[in-house]
Amino acid sequence: MLTLYNKKRNFKNTPEPKGNKQSGAATHRFVVQRHAASRLHYDFRLEIDGVLKSWAVPKGPSLNPSEKRLAVQVEDHPISYIDFSGTIPEGNYGAGTVEVWDKGIFTPVDEKGNDLTDKQAAAWMKKGEFKFRLKGKKLNGEFVLVQLKKDPKNWLLIKHKDAFAVSKPYNPDKVAKPAAKSSVDTKKSSKPKKVAAAIPAPVKTKQEKLAHFHKPMLATPSADPFDDKDWVFEIKWDGYRAISDRAGKELKLYSRNGLSFAGKYPGVAAALSRLKHNMILDGEIVVLDEHGKPSFQLLQQYGDHPEYPIIYYVFDLLFLNGKDIRHLPLIERKALLKKALPKTKNSIVRFCEHVKANGKDFFRNAIKMDLEGMIAKRADSEYQEGVRNNDWLKIKNHNTREAIIAGFTAPRGGRQHFGALILAEQRGRQLTYIGHTGTGFTEKTLRDLWDQLQPDIIATSPFKEKIKVNMPVTWVKPRLVAQVKFTEKTADGMLRHPVYLGLREDKAAADVKQSNETPQKKRAMKKPAAIQSANEKTVKVNSRTLQLTNLHKVYWPKDKITKGALIEYYDKIAPVLLPYLKNRPLSLKRNPNGIDEQAFYQKDAGANFPEWIKTAPFLAASTGKTVDYTICNDKATLLYLANLGCIEMNPWNSTVKSPDKPSYMIMDIDPSEKNNFDQVIETVQVICALFEKAGATYYCKTSGATGLHVFVPLNAKYTYEQARSFGEIIATLTQEQLPGFTSLERSLKKRGNKIYIDYLQNSRGQTIASAYSVRPVAGAQVSTPLLLKEIKKGLHPSQFTIFNIEKRVKELGDVFYMALKKGNNIHSCLKKLGY
């Protein structure tokens, strides 16, 4: 029963338990695990017959009887999985973070609520209707799992009406989490450890401000790395600067401005209390992500993600056993520090290593590891409290800084609480606007920050000048400080594409002043006049001047079609193409040397793109990095991209305004090399018939390569998960009618010589060739919208190329435009299909 579970996992690379079926009487336990994989879902598991019977519940369980949750049965899991939480590394099946959301016991019951034996329960399960009573911390009362006849792996998880039922919409992500268990095992000893008394109790409200504290030495911004034998170089950590002051049983752990961290990070405080010596230490508190790199965002969410390690990296020693050593050279202080700290590899308190002399190599490695940068320190420097001078320098890889929150805009689309934060800094005595950010937030951070801003709301703007923003603004006292990441700073100090990382609880608004750092400028790459030639020309488009290059370069060798022909096509077709790209993040596939040479994908716009090209920052779930996606809203951008070798245009299914709600649902019909196109047509005809039965409007186009695409307008009314579930039902019903040559298997090896009905394209971040996009295939084929009457035998994608689409559009108009208009009602469609 666990063969499939074990086969899907490489236990050398994943922390998940390898298990066998357990014999003996079942204890009827259940668990619900929150699984942030490629898409967030909840895993519902019941202990039955020696294994955990498991279902993936995309929206999570509900206590509202009217909310029937889709539950997709997956492979059985071992009983030992019931307590599993942690991070499944990238590249493994189910990669992502797993945490226990709820657990308890269940009791199988009949239709009258009477308890069942295991044998009776198994009979009900076989029939496809399994009722049970849960007793957990969050889920209680009676539920039922009902199997859908059309697809046996799909069930519905439904709450029964009882004392535990609720009438309001139920969102499991907004249910309060149970308090974390104490790290002290009370069973082992009834006596508390001595160190516990030295740790301040957790502070539930405002952090304590210490009356007397040591101010840390500060680093001066510097532009370039360097080599020097008289200097040492350390990692620039991405966390909270923290001073630790231990004298006997008393311990203080606080920020650079004296806010106590002892209650906020009790694990760090406990580790410091166990050190052998009385010391005053200077270091940085960080949380490491799954790649072992510091993450300020994870530090902000530390209480919600205990699986990520918290570390206090210590880089200086001020006092040792009551003796002031600040006057000693840095290199001597660090030698004493290294001896005084634990040697244990996995200790929470760790010595911050350094290298001598070789700053350039050190910085190059910091860039390769995508770290914040490095700190350069004179090896013989004294420790000067609260002083910023040239003995310590900070050299950044990433552009990050603090910004004062001066207000917030009204939310748009489906977002809750607020749209963007208004950012500011102090310039002299005046508050100055430096930009606004609407990215980098989760639902939780939006809600938490909203709550913190409410007491600070004021009636008038704190700025002297008028601030121009697109939405109504609520102004707040300029008190809270945000940490932001940005692409560059303009000459007048404005931040381009700032992304919210978290609050700086250790910084006061008065300290956020105009930076002395030199604004970064994009390098203008000018070609020497000697290489200008007849196959290059300068054009003006939308008031933008473009330098089009290598126009004679052959992109399609067999057909002798040039880059110039590609650009000419996009120039002419832009009016009908651009609506399908507007406000949508693009994944750029570049073929700079033609279709027969190596292509590469580019998601991040990069520093070399012109400033006038619009971009939109989104956090990539797979990497945790912010990607500045290109937005193509005008012809100038379209031609610029084509000049880069972007043959095809691949937009998201959703816009930047509603990134989590697609404009349409897509069915991608993808044949193998052994399928003929008549089979593709037959598959689409079945899909179209199903949409007719469902009462749905739909539109079809060629993929531009070997397949067909069917679009169902949704007008951003549903989530990707809902669109994908709808698509899966249509795909399943289609495959049932055409089992001989269609498949739902994504894997080519498992699929064999069958057409793949791909509904998984309906996921955030997935892209597909736009209508009227050229494809890097023989003949310069174009993804072409079709009339429904054209979907019949004899049709083939090769009929539509860059040389005849303009004429077709003039004759027929844009037959696809309604795909962006009024959306379908998925619930009504499913009802007509019998779901």
C-alpha positions, 0 to 999 in steps of 0.5 A: 500500500505504500509502494507508490509513496516510497517510489515517488521519493528519494529519502536521501534528499527529503526529510520525509519518513520512509514507512511500512504498513503498520499492523495492529489495532488502529488508534483512529488518528487524523492530521491536517497538514498545511502544504505550501508546495508549488501551490498551497493546499491542505493534506487531510489524512486518516489512520486506516488499516495501517496507513494514512489514507490521504486527500489533497484539499486545495482550499482546505477543510471547512466548518461551513456545511454549504462549502463543499471542498474538493478532496483529491485522493493521493497515495497512502502515507505511512503512519509516521507521517502524522507528525511530519513538519519541515521543508521538502527541498526543491527538486523533490516530489512535493517540494515546499513547507509542510506544517501540522495545521490540526490533529486529533482523533476520528470515529467512523459513524453511520448515517445516524451518527452511531459508531462503526467498527473498522470492518463496517467503516471499510465497507462504507469507504468502498461504497464511496461515502465515508462519514466520521466524527473529528475531535481536534483543536480546530476541526470538530463534529461530523464530516463526510467524504463523498466520492465523485462517480466521474473520477474516483480519485475526486471526493468532496469533503463536507461538514455536517450541520451540528453544534460545531458548524459555522454559517460564515465563509471559512478560510483555514489560513485565517484560523488562529494557530495553536500556541507553540509547545515549550522547548523544555521537556517537562517529563524529563525533569520536574525541576526547571533549568537554572538558565530559564530564570535569566530569560525574560518572559515573552513580551505580548505587547510593546517591546521594552525600551531599555534605559541604559544600553550600548550603541553598536558601531556603524558602517559607512556605505562604500561603492566598490570592493577592494583588496587590502592586507590591513582589512578583514571582510565579513558577510553582510547579514540580512537580519536584526543587529543585536547587542547581547549583555550578560552579567551573571544571571542577568541577560539583556538582548536588545536592538541598536536603539535599545528595544529588548529582543529577549522576549521576541527571540527566547531561543537566542536568549536561552542559548546566550544564557548557557555561555560560559563567560560574562560578555557583551557581544555584537552581532546579527540575528538572522533566520536561514531559508531552505538554502541556508541563506539569511532571509529578512522576510522569514525573520519577520515571520519567525513565529509562523515558521519554526522549521527555519533555524534562527542564528545569532552570528556574533562578530565582535566582543566589547567586554569579556568577564567584566573587562573592557576590551573595546580599545584592542584591535579588532583582530585581537577582539575576534580571536578572544571571541572565537575562543569564548563561543561554543564550537558546536556546529549547530549552535544558535550562537555562532562566530562570524568568520572573516577573510583577510585581504582578499575583498574582491574575491570575497565579494564575488562569492557573496554575489554568487551566493546572492547574499546582501553584500559584505562588511569591510573592517580595518583589522586594527580598528578599535570599537567605537560605540554609536560611531559611523566612520571609515574603519567599517565599510558596507558594500552592498550586492542588493539595494535595500534600505529603510523607509518611513511609512507615511500612508497607504492607498485603498486596495484594488481588485481582490486585495484586502486591507490596503493597496500600497504603502507610501514611503518617505525619508527625513531630509533635514526637518522635512519629510520627503516622498521617495515612492510607494510599494504594493508588492512583497506582502502576504495576506498575513502581512497585509492584515498585521500591518493594517492593524498596526497602522490603524492607531496612527491614522491622521486626517491630513498629509504629513508631506508639504508637497502634494503626493501623486498616487493612483488610488485614495490615500489614508495618511498615518503618523510617520512612525513605523519603518519598513525595510524595502528592496529596490532596483535602483535609486533615481538622481532625485532619490526616488526608489524604483520598484521597491518591494516590502520586506518587513518592519524594522522594529529596531529603527526609529523614523527619525533615523531614516534620513537621505542616504549618502550612497551614490544612486545606481545608474544603468550603464548605457551600452553604446556600439562603436560607429565602426560596426554600424551597418546597413542592417541596423536602423534607428526608429521612433515608436511611441516617442521612444527611439529604438536602435534595431540591430542585425536585421539581416540575421537569418532566424529561420535558416531553412525558410531564409526568414530574417530577424527583420521580417519578424520585427516587421510582422510585430510592427504591423500586427501590434494593434491586435496583439497588444491587448493580449499582453497588456498588464500581463507579466511576460516570460521572455524566451529569447532566440538571439541566434535563430531557431536552430541555436540555443534559446534561453528564458528570461523572466527578470527584466534586468538592469540593462533594460531601458527605464521606460519599459514597464516592469512588475515585481513578483515574489517567485515561490520556487526561489523566494526571490523577487522577479521584475517581470516585463510588461508590454503595453505598447509597440515600442516595448514589443519591438524592443523585445523582438529586437532582443530575439524574443520570437514568441510572447508568453504572457501570464493568464492573469494581470498585475491588477489581479495576479491570483485570478486568471482572465481565462481558463486554458485547455492546451491540446499537446500531441506527441510526435506519433499523433496526427492533427486530425486526432488533435481536432477530434479532441478539441471537438469533444472539448467544445461539445462539453463546453456547449453542454455546460453553457460556456462561451469558449474560443480556439486558436492554434498553438502556433506549433503542433497543437490547439488551445481552447480559452474559456473567459473567466474575467478574473472572477475565480482563483487559479485553483478553481480554474484548474479544477474546472479544467481537470473535470473537462480533461477527465471527461474528454479522456473518458470519451477518447481513451485510445489516443488521449492522456492526462499524464504529463510525463512523456514517458508515461504518456506514450504516443498519446495527446496530452490534455493539459489543464495544469497550465492554469497556475499562477506564473505559467505562460502560454504563447499569446494570440498572434505570437510568432513561434520558433518553429519551421515556417515562422508559424503564428498562434492564430485565433480560429473561427469555430467552423474552421476546427475540422479535418484539413486544418493545420497550424502550418497554414498560418505564418507571419506572411498571411496573418495581417491579411486574415485580420483585415478580412475577419477582424480579431475573432478572439477578442471576446476571450478577454471579455465577460466571463463564464460562471464555473458553478453554473457550468459544473451544475449543467455537467452534473457536478 
